[in-house]
Amino acid sequence: MPRFNLFYLQGPHLLGTKIVLNPERSNYLCRALRLNIGDEINIFDGSGKLFTATIRQANARATEVEITAEEHPADNRAYSLSIAIGLIKGSAMDRALQQATELGVSKILLIQAERSNVPLKADRLENKRNHWERIISASCEQCGQLYLPKLIGPLTLDEAISQMDNGMVFSPSGASFPTHMPAANRTAFIGPEGGWSDSELELFQQNQIPAYKLGATILRAETMPAVVLGLIQQAQGWQ
């Protein structure tokens, strides 16, 4: 069932707890949604829990809500899907993470691939991770996803391979993607804008990771997560 006015707030949350929302959230509730005292919103904590919160003070800079009910939606996920994606520049990375979240990804492994060309110093990396986590949580709010995907990395390709479940990689030299697959935890490896290097492709072969192609089509790196996850979901029956 679609959930409206759904907001991510890091937990834990207890019945009766009062929370003062930040100015951005408060302004959106009071001015964009025109909600007022007594109105209700839905809150999730990223772990699958869903709460009802009632507005107690409606202020465009500091709205206060109280947790008044807790639901326990059934976890219908028969498997978890992960993507391991080479870092790509700017807003393209935002779109890749957004679409992966909407298509039900459970874990996102960031890879500093040979052709990523996205050098990140420690201080800038922290800011980037915070930004990407906001993109992910906003996507969960949009599509009603109650489980916040885990964002891990950046990692080397070796490190990502060590964390994979039933890995697969996408390359123009791969085989045709199967139309049917048994439901299982899977990790899809998606290269950066320049694709995988020869040494990286060799590493996939050494680890016996099957390679697949999308016909003669070469997609942008930012488009691949949505297409790949959609293909896997369809092949596994959207369970």
C-alpha positions as CSV (number, residue, x, y, z in Angstrom):
1,M,0.0,0.0,0.0
2,P,1.4,3.4,-0.9
3,R,2.5,5.5,2.1
4,F,2.2,9.3,1.9
5,N,4.1,11.9,3.9
6,L,6.8,9.3,4.6
7,F,10.0,10.6,6.3
8,Y,13.3,9.0,7.3
9,L,14.5,9.8,10.8
10,Q,17.3,7.9,12.3
11,G,16.1,5.8,15.3
12,P,15.6,4.3,17.6
13,H,12.1,5.6,18.2
14,L,9.8,4.9,21.2
15,L,6.1,5.6,21.7
16,G,5.6,8.9,23.3
17,T,9.0,10.3,22.2
18,K,8.8,13.9,20.9
19,I,11.1,15.0,18.1
20,V,11.9,18.5,16.9
21,L,12.4,18.5,13.2
22,N,15.1,20.5,11.5
23,P,14.2,23.8,9.6
24,E,14.2,22.1,6.2
25,R,11.8,19.4,7.3
26,S,9.7,21.8,9.3
27,N,9.4,24.2,6.4
28,Y,8.3,21.4,4.0
29,L,5.7,20.1,6.4
30,C,4.2,23.5,7.3
31,R,4.5,25.4,4.0
32,A,4.7,22.9,1.2
33,L,2.3,20.2,2.6
34,R,0.3,22.7,4.7
35,L,0.1,20.3,7.7
36,N,-0.9,21.6,11.1
37,I,-1.3,20.5,14.8
38,G,-3.0,17.1,15.0
39,D,-2.0,16.0,11.5
40,E,-0.1,12.8,11.1
41,I,3.0,11.8,9.2
42,N,4.8,8.4,8.7
43,I,8.3,8.0,10.0
44,F,10.7,5.1,9.2
45,D,14.1,4.4,10.8
46,G,15.7,2.5,7.9
47,S,15.4,-1.0,9.6
48,G,11.9,-1.8,8.4
49,K,10.0,-0.2,11.3
50,L,7.2,2.2,10.5
51,F,5.8,4.8,13.0
52,T,3.0,7.3,13.0
53,A,3.9,10.7,14.4
54,T,1.4,13.4,15.3
55,I,2.3,17.1,14.9
56,R,2.2,18.8,18.3
57,Q,3.7,22.1,17.4
58,A,3.6,23.4,13.8
59,N,6.4,25.8,13.3
60,A,8.1,26.4,9.9
61,R,11.5,26.4,11.6
62,A,11.1,23.8,14.4
63,T,8.0,21.6,14.1
64,E,7.5,19.1,17.0
65,V,6.1,15.7,16.4
66,E,5.2,12.9,18.8
67,I,5.5,9.1,18.1
68,T,2.0,7.9,18.6
69,A,1.9,4.4,17.0
70,E,4.2,1.7,15.6
71,E,3.6,-0.7,12.8
72,H,5.4,-3.9,12.0
73,P,5.1,-4.3,8.2
74,A,5.9,-7.8,6.9
75,D,9.3,-8.2,5.4
76,N,8.5,-9.6,2.0
77,R,12.1,-9.6,0.7
78,A,13.0,-13.1,-0.3
79,Y,16.6,-12.1,-1.2
80,S,18.9,-9.1,-1.1
81,L,20.4,-7.4,-4.1
82,S,23.7,-5.4,-4.0
83,I,25.5,-3.3,-6.6
84,A,29.2,-2.7,-6.6
85,I,29.7,0.4,-8.7
86,G,32.8,2.2,-9.8
87,L,32.8,5.8,-8.7
88,I,31.5,8.3,-11.3
89,K,31.5,12.1,-11.2
90,G,29.0,14.6,-9.9
91,S,25.3,14.4,-10.3
92,A,25.6,11.2,-12.4
93,M,26.6,9.4,-9.1
94,D,23.5,10.9,-7.4
95,R,21.2,9.5,-10.1
96,A,22.8,6.1,-10.0
97,L,22.3,5.8,-6.3
98,Q,18.8,7.2,-6.5
99,Q,17.6,4.8,-9.1
100,A,19.3,1.8,-7.4
101,T,17.4,2.6,-4.2
102,E,14.1,2.8,-6.1
103,L,14.8,-0.6,-7.7
104,G,15.2,-2.3,-4.3
105,V,19.0,-2.5,-3.7
106,S,20.0,-3.6,-0.2
107,K,23.7,-2.7,-0.3
108,I,25.8,-0.4,-2.4
109,L,29.6,-1.0,-2.6
110,L,31.5,2.0,-3.9
111,I,34.6,1.0,-5.9
112,Q,37.6,3.2,-6.6
113,A,38.1,1.6,-10.1
114,E,41.1,2.2,-12.3
115,R,39.1,4.4,-14.6
116,S,36.9,6.1,-12.0
117,N,38.9,9.4,-12.1
118,V,37.2,10.6,-8.9
119,P,40.0,11.3,-6.4
120,L,38.6,12.0,-3.0
121,K,40.5,13.3,0.0
122,A,39.4,12.2,3.4
123,D,37.5,15.4,4.3
124,R,35.8,15.7,0.9
125,L,34.9,12.0,1.0
126,E,33.1,12.4,4.3
127,N,31.0,15.3,2.8
128,K,30.3,13.2,-0.3
129,R,29.2,10.2,1.8
130,N,26.8,12.4,3.8
131,H,25.4,13.8,0.5
132,W,25.0,10.3,-1.0
133,E,23.3,9.1,2.2
134,R,20.8,12.0,1.9
135,I,20.1,11.0,-1.7
136,I,19.5,7.4,-0.7
137,S,17.1,8.3,2.2
138,A,15.2,10.8,0.0
139,S,14.8,8.0,-2.6
140,C,13.4,5.7,0.1
141,E,10.9,8.3,1.1
142,Q,9.8,8.7,-2.5
143,C,9.3,5.1,-3.3
144,G,8.1,3.8,0.2
145,Q,11.2,1.7,0.8
146,L,11.4,1.1,4.6
147,Y,14.9,-0.4,4.5
148,L,17.8,2.0,4.0
149,P,20.4,0.5,1.7
150,K,23.9,0.2,3.3
151,L,26.5,2.4,1.7
152,I,30.0,0.9,1.9
153,G,33.4,2.1,0.7
154,P,35.0,3.3,-1.4
155,L,36.7,-0.1,-1.7
156,T,39.3,-1.7,-4.0
157,L,37.9,-4.2,-6.5
158,D,39.5,-7.0,-4.5
159,E,37.8,-5.8,-1.3
160,A,34.4,-5.6,-3.1
161,I,34.8,-9.1,-4.5
162,S,35.5,-10.5,-1.0
163,Q,32.1,-9.1,0.1
164,M,30.0,-10.3,-2.8
165,D,27.1,-12.8,-3.0
166,N,26.7,-14.6,-6.3
167,G,28.6,-12.0,-8.2
168,M,28.0,-11.0,-11.8
169,V,29.7,-8.3,-14.0
170,F,28.4,-6.4,-17.0
171,S,30.7,-6.1,-20.0
172,P,30.2,-5.8,-23.8
173,S,32.1,-9.1,-24.1
174,G,29.8,-11.0,-21.8
175,A,27.1,-13.6,-22.5
176,S,23.4,-12.7,-23.0
177,F,21.6,-12.1,-19.7
178,P,19.3,-15.0,-18.7
179,T,15.6,-14.5,-18.7
180,H,15.1,-16.7,-15.6
181,M,17.2,-17.0,-12.5
182,P,16.5,-18.7,-9.1
183,A,15.8,-16.2,-6.3
184,A,19.1,-15.6,-4.4
185,N,21.3,-12.9,-2.9
186,R,23.3,-11.3,-5.7
187,T,25.9,-8.6,-6.3
188,A,26.1,-6.9,-9.7
189,F,29.4,-5.2,-10.6
190,I,29.0,-2.0,-12.7
191,G,32.0,-0.2,-14.1
192,P,32.7,3.5,-14.1
193,E,32.2,5.8,-17.1
194,G,35.3,4.4,-18.8
195,G,34.4,0.8,-18.2
196,W,36.5,-1.9,-16.5
197,S,40.2,-2.1,-17.3
198,D,41.7,-5.2,-18.8
199,S,43.3,-6.1,-15.4
200,E,40.0,-5.7,-13.7
201,L,38.2,-7.9,-16.2
202,E,41.0,-10.5,-15.6
203,L,40.4,-10.3,-11.9
204,F,36.7,-11.1,-12.5
205,Q,37.7,-14.1,-14.6
206,Q,40.1,-15.3,-11.9
207,N,37.3,-15.2,-9.4
208,Q,35.0,-17.0,-11.8
209,I,32.5,-14.2,-11.9
210,P,30.2,-14.5,-14.9
211,A,30.0,-11.6,-17.3
212,Y,26.8,-10.5,-19.1
213,K,26.1,-8.0,-21.8
214,L,23.0,-6.0,-22.8
215,G,22.9,-6.8,-26.4
216,A,24.8,-4.3,-28.6
217,T,23.7,-1.5,-26.2
218,I,26.3,0.4,-24.2
219,L,24.6,2.4,-21.5
220,R,25.8,5.3,-19.3
221,A,27.3,4.2,-16.0
222,E,24.6,6.2,-14.2
223,T,21.8,4.3,-16.1
224,M,23.2,0.8,-15.5
225,P,22.1,0.3,-11.8
226,A,18.4,0.7,-12.7
227,V,18.6,-1.5,-15.8
228,V,20.6,-4.2,-14.1
229,L,18.5,-4.4,-11.0
230,G,15.3,-4.4,-13.1
231,L,16.7,-7.3,-15.1
232,I,17.6,-9.3,-12.0
233,Q,14.3,-8.5,-10.3
234,Q,12.4,-9.6,-13.5
235,A,14.4,-12.8,-13.9
236,Q,13.9,-13.7,-10.2
237,G,10.2,-12.9,-10.3
238,W,10.1,-9.8,-8.2
239,Q,9.8,-11.8,-5.0
